[in-house]
Amino acid sequence: MTLWGGAFKLPPDESLRRLNDSIGYDRRMYAQDIAGSIAYAGALVRAGVINYEEADAIVGGLEQVLEEFKTDTFVLKDGDEDIHTAVERRLTELIGEPAGKLHTGRSRNDQVATDFRLWVMDALDHLDLQLAALQTALIDRAEQHTETLMPGYTHFQPAQPIVAGHWLMSYVWMLARDRARLADARARTAVSPLGAGALAGHPFGIDRATLAQELGFASCSQNSLDAVADRDFAAEALFICALLGVHLSRLGEDIVIYSNPALGFITLDDRYSTGSSIMPQKRNADPMEIARGKAGRLVGNLTGLLTTLKGLPSSYNKDLQDDKQPTFEAFDTLDLLLPVVTAIVATLHFNVGRMSAALGEDLLATDLAEYLVRKGMPFRQAHGIIGKVVRAASDAEVAISQLPLERLREFSPLFEADVAAVLSFERSVAARDATGGTAPDAVRRQIETARAWMAAHKR
């Protein structure tokens, strides 16, 4: 069965069919395609285009087609060029002539745009649930480590002491932004193009607003040309996937580094580690390396779609057939990746002793500068003096705490005996108690805020 070709003398060449057909990948939208057709049949009844008996036959046939897809008994045939053709062909086999009335006023242009939006909306909802699960795992682990000291890094150089819970919570807020973007994108995706026709609109007076509502859309498109061509929603979804991939890649990099025996801060559960085929001692954080690698694919999917869209003229063009594969692949990639990343976080072992042992007194240099500030010295001057103190300790090959008070006073008379109390990692983190800081109390408040955010954004 073909949906076109009446004006052609010859059928498509087989090579063209192989190039043109999209059923190999768009068949996964069968549920959305059938849902759209069932709703559209109701709209045609309300518009007086078909009668109730015809509508009942169409809906009953479509429900049977849906069951065949669900039970994997649907049989593709030659001529099933896409999911729309396949469903209509099978519907015609089941109910005969009424099936031919279903496409009245409808084009595959607005049909595929509708199917694709519904699919993306479902995918965004599923992704949101997966991100919520990862956030929960991070928050739960952070709650266990609000006082676990570790070095914090900038430029991957030891910078200041932090608590491990603070490190974990940093990813919670990245994911919160990702989820906020998901919600925003979903709202823009939930605009129905059904009833826009091929490009010019619908001639039979259907109620597009009611049709949109029945399908779970928030509104319907306001311009038929734009409706059939708009793929902003797919580009937005791919951007979200790409940026999420970047965030997961950063988490992966941290876990790869922190699990390296040179640092040994964390150990992955055996179930989520891999070994070497030649080196028996190896314990690789391969899933997190895969997370880094997948970020490249996710960025590539976004770049590919944007490149496809950039040169298109107004209305629908066949180039848009290439919008689905990158989108499907992006969500499939995250669907595989996120459960493993979540399990890794939930089962991660923190080697508290190794973290504590990695803390050097140089990490307290900023605290020493702040000590002088509290004595009345301008920070910029204090910064320079403490730099000289750090150099003096390094030259003498001793820790800063081993420099006698008399030596410190050579750099500034503001140093007094109470400076010894500053050289404490616990004191350093506790002092950073402002909102967003690494103090244990601040991290606990941050966790409370995050749990409230999670409750407010629960689906």
C-alpha positions in Angstrom: 0.0 0.0 0.0 1.3 3.5 -0.9 -0.1 6.8 0.3 1.0 8.6 -2.8 2.0 7.9 -6.4 -1.2 8.4 -8.4 0.4 10.9 -10.6 3.5 8.8 -11.3 3.8 6.4 -14.3 6.6 4.3 -12.6 7.0 3.1 -9.1 10.0 4.2 -7.0 13.2 2.4 -7.7 14.3 -0.1 -5.1 17.4 2.0 -4.3 15.2 5.0 -3.7 12.9 3.0 -1.4 15.9 1.9 0.7 17.0 5.6 1.0 13.5 7.0 1.5 12.0 4.5 3.9 12.1 5.3 7.7 10.1 2.4 9.1 13.4 0.8 10.3 13.6 3.4 13.1 10.4 5.4 13.3 8.3 2.3 14.0 9.2 2.9 17.7 6.7 5.7 17.6 3.8 3.3 17.0 2.1 4.1 20.3 2.2 7.8 19.6 1.1 7.4 16.0 -1.9 5.3 17.0 -2.9 7.5 19.9 -2.8 10.5 17.5 -5.0 8.6 15.0 -7.6 7.6 17.6 -7.9 11.2 18.8 -8.0 12.5 15.2 -10.9 10.1 14.4 -12.8 11.7 17.3 -12.1 15.1 15.9 -13.4 14.1 12.5 -16.6 12.9 14.0 -17.1 16.2 15.9 -16.4 18.0 12.6 -19.0 15.9 10.8 -16.5 14.3 8.4 -17.1 10.7 9.5 -20.0 9.2 11.4 -19.9 7.4 14.7 -20.0 3.9 13.2 -17.0 4.7 11.0 -15.2 6.1 14.0 -15.9 3.1 16.1 -14.6 0.8 13.4 -11.4 3.0 13.0 -10.8 3.1 16.8 -11.4 -0.6 17.2 -9.0 -1.4 14.3 -6.4 0.9 15.7 -6.6 -0.7 19.1 -6.0 -4.1 17.4 -3.0 -2.7 15.6 -1.7 -1.4 18.8 -2.0 -4.8 20.5 -0.1 -6.4 17.6 2.8 -4.0 18.1 2.8 -4.5 21.8 2.8 -8.3 21.4 5.4 -8.1 18.6 3.1 -9.8 16.2 2.8 -6.9 13.7 4.1 -7.9 10.4 5.8 -5.3 8.2 5.2 -5.6 4.4 6.7 -4.1 1.3 5.4 -0.6 0.9 5.4 0.1 4.6 7.6 3.2 4.1 7.1 4.6 7.5 5.1 4.1 10.7 2.1 6.0 9.3 2.0 4.0 6.2 2.3 0.7 8.1 -0.5 1.5 10.5 -2.9 2.7 7.8 -2.1 -0.3 5.7 -2.9 -2.7 8.5 -6.0 -0.7 9.5 -7.3 -1.0 6.0 -6.7 -4.8 6.0 -8.7 -5.0 9.3 -11.7 -2.7 8.6 -11.7 -1.9 4.9 -13.1 1.4 3.5 -13.5 3.4 6.7 -9.7 3.3 7.1 -9.4 5.4 4.0 -11.3 8.3 5.6 -8.9 8.6 8.6 -6.4 10.7 6.7 -9.0 13.3 5.6 -7.5 16.8 6.2 -4.4 15.3 7.7 -0.9 15.1 6.2 2.1 13.0 7.2 3.7 16.4 7.8 1.5 17.2 10.8 1.2 13.6 11.7 4.9 12.9 12.1 5.4 16.2 13.9 2.6 15.2 16.4 4.1 11.7 16.9 7.6 13.0 17.4 6.5 15.6 20.0 4.5 13.0 21.9 7.5 10.7 21.9 9.9 13.4 23.1 7.4 14.4 25.8 7.4 10.7 27.1 11.2 10.6 26.8 11.7 13.8 28.8 9.4 12.4 31.5 11.3 9.2 31.7 14.7 11.0 31.8 13.4 13.3 34.6 12.7 10.2 36.7 16.1 8.8 36.1 17.8 12.1 37.1 15.7 12.2 40.2 17.0 8.8 41.1 20.6 9.9 40.6 20.0 13.0 42.7 18.6 11.0 45.5 21.6 8.7 45.5 23.9 11.7 45.6 22.0 13.3 48.4 21.8 10.1 50.5 25.6 9.6 50.2 26.3 13.3 50.9 24.3 13.0 54.1 26.6 10.3 55.2 29.7 12.4 54.6 29.0 15.9 55.9 32.1 15.7 58.1 34.4 13.6 55.9 37.4 15.8 55.1 39.1 15.7 51.7 41.2 18.1 49.6 39.3 20.4 47.2 40.9 21.2 43.9 41.0 24.0 41.4 43.1 23.5 38.2 43.4 20.0 39.7 45.9 21.4 42.2 45.2 21.1 46.0 43.3 24.3 47.0 41.3 24.2 50.2 39.8 21.5 52.4 36.2 20.6 51.9 33.9 17.8 53.1 33.0 14.9 50.8 29.3 15.7 51.1 30.0 19.1 49.6 31.6 17.5 46.5 28.7 15.1 46.0 26.1 17.9 46.4 27.8 19.9 43.7 26.4 17.4 41.2 23.0 17.5 42.7 22.6 21.1 41.7 24.0 20.4 38.2 21.3 17.8 37.8 18.7 20.2 39.3 19.4 22.6 36.5 19.2 19.8 33.9 15.8 18.8 35.3 14.6 22.5 35.2 15.6 22.6 31.6 13.7 19.4 31.0 10.6 20.9 32.4 11.0 24.1 30.4 11.6 22.1 27.2 8.6 19.8 27.8 6.3 22.9 28.1 7.5 24.1 24.7 7.2 20.5 23.2 3.6 20.2 24.4 2.2 22.2 21.5 0.1 20.2 19.1 0.7 20.5 15.3 -2.1 18.1 14.5 -4.6 19.8 12.2 -2.0 21.9 10.5 -2.2 19.7 7.4 0.6 19.6 4.9 1.4 23.3 5.4 -1.7 25.3 4.9 -4.1 24.3 7.6 -7.2 22.1 8.0 -10.2 22.6 5.7 -12.9 20.7 7.6 -13.2 22.9 10.7 -11.9 20.5 13.3 -11.5 21.7 16.9 -7.8 21.7 17.2 -7.8 22.9 20.8 -9.9 20.0 22.0 -7.8 17.6 19.9 -4.6 18.9 21.5 -6.0 18.5 25.0 -7.1 14.9 24.3 -3.5 14.0 23.4 -2.0 15.6 26.4 -0.8 18.8 24.8 -1.1 22.1 26.5 -2.0 24.1 23.4 -2.0 23.9 19.6 0.3 25.6 17.1 -0.7 29.0 15.8 0.8 28.8 12.3 0.6 25.8 10.1 3.8 26.5 8.2 5.7 26.7 11.4 3.9 23.7 12.9 5.1 21.1 10.3 8.6 22.5 10.2 9.4 23.2 13.8 12.0 21.0 15.4 13.1 23.4 18.1 11.8 20.9 20.6 14.1 18.2 19.3 17.1 20.5 19.3 16.3 21.6 22.9 16.0 18.0 24.0 19.3 17.2 22.4 20.9 20.2 24.0 19.7 19.1 27.4 21.0 15.6 26.7 24.3 17.0 25.6 24.8 19.2 28.6 23.7 16.4 30.9 26.3 14.3 29.2 28.9 16.9 30.0 27.8 16.9 33.7 28.0 13.1 33.8 31.4 13.2 32.1 32.6 15.5 34.8 31.3 13.2 37.5 33.0 10.3 35.7 36.3 12.2 35.5 36.2 12.8 39.3 35.4 9.2 40.1 38.1 8.0 37.7 40.7 10.3 39.4 39.6 9.7 43.0 39.5 6.0 42.5 43.1 5.9 41.1 45.3 4.2 43.8 47.6 7.3 43.7 44.8 9.1 45.5 42.6 6.2 46.6 39.8 8.4 48.0 37.1 6.1 46.7 36.6 2.5 45.6 34.0 1.3 43.2 31.9 -1.7 44.1 33.1 -4.9 42.3 29.8 -5.1 40.4 30.6 -1.8 38.7 34.3 -2.2 38.1 36.1 -4.0 35.4 39.5 -5.7 35.2 42.2 -6.3 32.6 42.7 -9.2 30.3 46.5 -9.2 31.0 47.1 -7.3 34.3 45.5 -9.1 37.2 45.8 -6.2 39.6 43.8 -3.7 37.5 40.6 -2.3 38.8 39.1 0.0 36.2 36.3 2.5 36.6 35.2 1.7 33.0 31.5 2.8 33.4 32.7 6.3 34.2 35.1 6.3 31.3 32.1 5.3 29.2 30.2 8.2 30.6 33.0 10.5 29.5 32.9 9.0 26.0 29.2 9.2 25.6 29.3 12.9 26.2 31.0 13.2 22.8 28.2 11.3 21.1 25.5 13.4 22.8 27.2 16.6 21.7 27.5 15.1 18.2 23.8 14.3 18.0 23.0 17.9 18.9 25.5 19.3 16.3 24.1 17.0 13.6 20.5 18.1 14.1 21.4 21.8 14.2 23.4 21.4 11.0 20.4 19.6 9.4 18.0 22.4 10.4 20.2 25.4 9.5 19.6 25.5 5.8 16.0 24.5 5.4 13.4 26.7 3.6 10.0 27.3 5.1 7.6 24.5 5.8 8.2 20.7 5.8 11.3 19.3 4.0 12.4 15.6 3.8 15.6 16.6 5.6 13.5 16.4 8.7 13.4 12.7 8.4 16.9 12.9 9.9 15.6 14.5 13.2 14.6 11.2 14.8 17.7 9.0 14.8 20.0 11.4 16.8 17.1 12.1 19.2 16.4 8.4 19.7 20.0 7.6 20.1 20.6 10.4 22.7 17.8 9.2 24.9 18.7 5.5 24.4 22.3 6.4 25.5 21.2 8.0 28.7 18.7 5.3 29.4 21.6 2.8 29.4 24.1 5.0 31.2 22.1 6.6 34.1 21.1 3.4 36.0 24.7 2.4 36.1 26.0 5.8 37.3 23.3 5.9 39.9 24.2 2.4 41.2 27.9 3.4 41.3 27.1 6.5 43.4 24.9 4.4 45.7 27.5 1.8 46.3 30.7 3.9 46.3 33.1 3.2 49.2 34.8 6.3 50.7 38.3 5.7 52.0 38.1 8.3 54.7 41.7 7.7 55.9 43.2 8.2 52.5 41.2 11.4 52.0 42.4 12.8 55.4 46.0 11.8 54.7 45.9 13.8 51.5 45.3 17.0 53.3 48.4 19.1 53.5 48.9 22.3 55.5 49.4 24.3 52.3 45.6 24.0 51.9 45.2 26.3 55.0 47.2 29.1 53.4 44.0 31.1 52.7 42.9 30.6 56.3 46.2 32.1 57.4 45.6 35.1 55.2 42.1 35.5 56.6 43.7 35.3 60.1 45.7 38.5 59.2 42.6 40.1 57.8 40.9 39.6 61.1 43.8 41.4 62.7 43.2 44.4 60.5 45.4 43.8 57.5 44.1 44.3 53.9 43.6 41.0 52.2 45.8 41.7 49.2 48.7 42.4 51.6 47.9 39.4 53.7 47.9 37.2 50.5 51.5 38.3 49.7 52.7 37.7 53.2 51.3 34.2 53.4 52.8 33.4 50.1 56.2 34.2 51.6 55.4 32.1 54.6 54.5 29.1 52.4 57.7 29.5 50.5 59.7 29.7 53.7 58.2 26.5 55.0 58.9 24.8 51.6 62.5 26.0 51.6 63.0 24.7 55.1 61.2 21.4 54.1 58.9 21.7 57.1 55.1 22.1 57.5 53.8 25.6 58.2 52.9 24.6 61.7 56.6 23.8 62.4 57.7 27.4 61.7 58.2 29.0 65.1 56.2 32.0 66.1 59.3 34.2 66.0 59.9 33.2 62.4 56.3 34.1 61.5 56.6 37.4 63.2 59.5 38.2 60.8 56.8 38.4 58.1 54.3 40.3 60.2 54.0 41.5 63.8 50.3 40.6 63.7 51.1 36.9 64.1 50.5 35.9 67.7 50.3 32.6 69.6 46.6 32.1 68.6 47.8 31.5 65.0 48.3 27.8 65.9 44.5 27.4 66.2 44.1 28.4 62.5 46.1 25.4 61.3 43.1 23.0 61.6 41.3 21.4 58.7 38.1 21.0 60.8 38.2 24.7 61.7 38.8 25.7 58.1 35.7 23.9 56.8 33.6 24.9 59.8 34.4 28.6 59.2 32.8 28.4 55.7 29.3 28.4 57.0 27.6 30.8 54.7 24.9 29.4 52.3 26.6 27.2 49.8 29.7 26.7 51.8 31.5 23.5 52.8 31.0 23.7 56.5 29.2 20.5 57.8 26.3 22.6 59.1 26.1 24.4 55.8 26.1 21.1 53.8 23.4 19.8 56.1 21.3 22.9 55.3 22.1 22.4 51.6 20.9 18.8 51.8 17.6 20.0 53.5 17.2 22.5 50.7 17.8 19.9 48.0 15.3 17.5 49.6 12.7 20.3 49.6 13.6 21.0 45.9 13.2 17.3 45.1 9.8 17.2 46.8 8.6 20.3 44.9 9.7 18.8 41.6 8.4 15.3 42.1 6.4 13.9 39.2 
